[in-house]
Amino acid sequence: MAQGVGLFDNAHNFLKDISDEVDQVKHLIATEDEKRRQELEELKRDQEEERFERRDALNKLRYDFEDYVRRKIDKVLEEVAELKRAGRADDSAQQRQINHLIADFDRLKENLFCVQSSWGKLVSNCVNPQTQDELQMKGE
């Protein structure tokens, strides 16, 4: 009977080696799978961070632009008020200039409102509604 057991030693060793190799491959697959999962999570975090950075940059640009528009409108209003105070309204040439400035101001105001509306649409398209609600609550 001892000869019978020895007869299958090569087969047993071969099966053991194959089994060990299968276990090694399983371990390698599990390790590589975990690495890929971690890489995927890191990429998702990076993507989310970039999305927030873009949103913040867009909001900053929007607020800067709105501030710039307000300053320009205030400047034009001050110039119109200064012209009115100067008492030169009697002069027809100046009156035409004032009328022209007022017409330009009205066009500028309409165009700036259109731009502001476009910015609002851009932000609403780029920022999800929940984030918009949070930003509006912070702004109030």
C-alpha positions as CSV (number, residue, x, y, z in Angstrom):
1,M,0.0,0.0,0.0
2,A,3.0,2.3,0.6
3,Q,3.8,1.9,-3.1
4,G,0.3,3.0,-4.1
5,V,0.6,6.3,-2.1
6,G,4.0,7.0,-3.6
7,L,2.6,6.4,-7.0
8,F,0.3,9.5,-6.8
9,D,2.9,11.8,-5.2
10,N,3.7,13.5,-8.5
11,A,0.0,14.0,-9.2
12,H,-0.6,15.3,-5.7
13,N,2.4,17.6,-5.9
14,F,1.2,18.9,-9.3
15,L,-2.4,19.5,-8.0
16,K,-1.0,21.2,-4.9
17,D,1.2,23.4,-7.1
18,I,-1.7,24.3,-9.3
19,S,-3.9,25.0,-6.3
20,D,-1.2,27.2,-4.8
21,E,-0.9,29.0,-8.1
22,V,-4.6,29.5,-8.3
23,D,-4.6,31.0,-4.8
24,Q,-1.8,33.3,-5.8
25,V,-3.7,34.5,-8.9
26,K,-6.8,35.0,-6.8
27,H,-4.8,37.0,-4.3
28,L,-3.3,39.1,-7.1
29,I,-6.7,39.7,-8.7
30,A,-8.1,40.8,-5.3
31,T,-5.1,43.1,-4.7
32,E,-5.3,44.6,-8.2
33,D,-9.1,45.0,-7.8
34,E,-8.7,46.9,-4.6
35,K,-6.1,49.1,-6.2
36,R,-8.4,49.9,-9.0
37,R,-11.3,50.6,-6.6
38,Q,-9.1,53.0,-4.7
39,E,-7.9,54.7,-7.9
40,L,-11.6,55.1,-9.0
41,E,-12.5,56.6,-5.6
42,E,-9.6,59.0,-5.9
43,L,-10.6,60.0,-9.4
44,K,-14.2,60.6,-8.3
45,R,-12.9,62.8,-5.4
46,D,-10.7,64.7,-7.9
47,Q,-13.6,65.2,-10.3
48,E,-15.9,66.4,-7.5
49,E,-13.2,68.8,-6.3
50,E,-12.7,70.2,-9.8
51,R,-16.4,70.6,-10.2
52,F,-16.6,72.7,-7.0
53,E,-13.5,74.7,-8.1
54,R,-15.2,75.5,-11.4
55,R,-18.4,76.4,-9.7
56,D,-16.6,78.7,-7.2
57,A,-14.6,80.3,-10.1
58,L,-17.8,80.8,-12.1
59,N,-19.5,82.4,-9.0
60,K,-16.5,84.6,-8.3
61,L,-16.5,85.7,-12.0
62,R,-20.2,86.4,-11.8
63,Y,-20.0,88.4,-8.6
64,D,-17.0,90.4,-9.9
65,F,-18.9,91.1,-13.1
66,E,-22.0,92.2,-11.3
67,D,-19.9,94.5,-9.1
68,Y,-18.2,96.0,-12.2
69,V,-21.6,96.6,-13.8
70,R,-23.0,98.3,-10.6
71,R,-19.9,100.6,-10.5
72,K,-20.4,101.5,-14.1
73,I,-24.1,102.2,-13.7
74,D,-23.4,104.3,-10.6
75,K,-20.7,106.2,-12.5
76,V,-23.1,106.9,-15.4
77,L,-25.8,108.0,-13.0
78,E,-23.4,110.3,-11.2
79,E,-22.3,111.9,-14.5
80,V,-26.0,112.4,-15.5
81,A,-26.8,113.9,-12.1
82,E,-23.7,116.1,-12.3
83,L,-24.7,117.4,-15.8
84,K,-28.2,118.2,-14.5
85,R,-26.8,120.0,-11.5
86,A,-24.4,122.1,-13.6
87,G,-27.4,124.0,-14.9
88,R,-26.4,123.7,-18.5
89,A,-29.7,122.1,-19.5
90,D,-30.7,125.4,-21.2
91,D,-28.1,124.8,-23.9
92,S,-29.7,122.8,-26.6
93,A,-26.4,121.0,-27.5
94,Q,-25.9,119.9,-23.9
95,Q,-29.5,118.9,-23.8
96,R,-29.0,116.7,-26.8
97,Q,-25.9,115.2,-25.2
98,I,-27.9,114.6,-22.0
99,N,-30.7,113.0,-24.0
100,H,-28.2,111.0,-25.9
101,L,-26.5,109.9,-22.6
102,I,-29.8,109.0,-21.1
103,A,-30.7,107.0,-24.2
104,D,-27.2,105.3,-24.1
105,F,-27.7,104.7,-20.4
106,D,-31.1,103.1,-21.0
107,R,-29.6,100.8,-23.7
108,L,-26.7,100.0,-21.5
109,K,-29.0,99.2,-18.6
110,E,-31.2,96.9,-20.8
111,N,-28.1,95.2,-22.2
112,L,-26.6,94.8,-18.7
113,F,-29.9,93.3,-17.5
114,C,-29.7,90.8,-20.4
115,V,-26.1,90.0,-19.6
116,Q,-27.1,89.5,-15.9
117,S,-29.9,87.3,-17.0
118,S,-27.6,85.3,-19.2
119,W,-25.2,84.9,-16.3
120,G,-28.0,83.6,-14.2
121,K,-29.0,81.1,-16.8
122,L,-25.4,80.0,-17.2
123,V,-25.0,79.5,-13.5
124,S,-28.4,77.6,-13.3
125,N,-27.2,75.4,-16.1
126,C,-23.7,74.8,-14.5
127,V,-24.7,74.5,-10.8
128,N,-27.2,71.9,-9.6
129,P,-30.5,73.3,-8.0
130,Q,-29.5,72.1,-4.5
131,T,-26.3,74.1,-4.6
132,Q,-28.1,77.1,-6.1
133,D,-30.5,77.0,-3.1
134,E,-27.5,76.8,-0.7
135,L,-25.8,79.8,-2.4
136,Q,-29.0,81.8,-2.4
137,M,-29.4,81.1,1.4
138,K,-25.8,82.3,2.0
139,G,-26.4,85.4,-0.1
140,E,-29.5,86.4,1.8
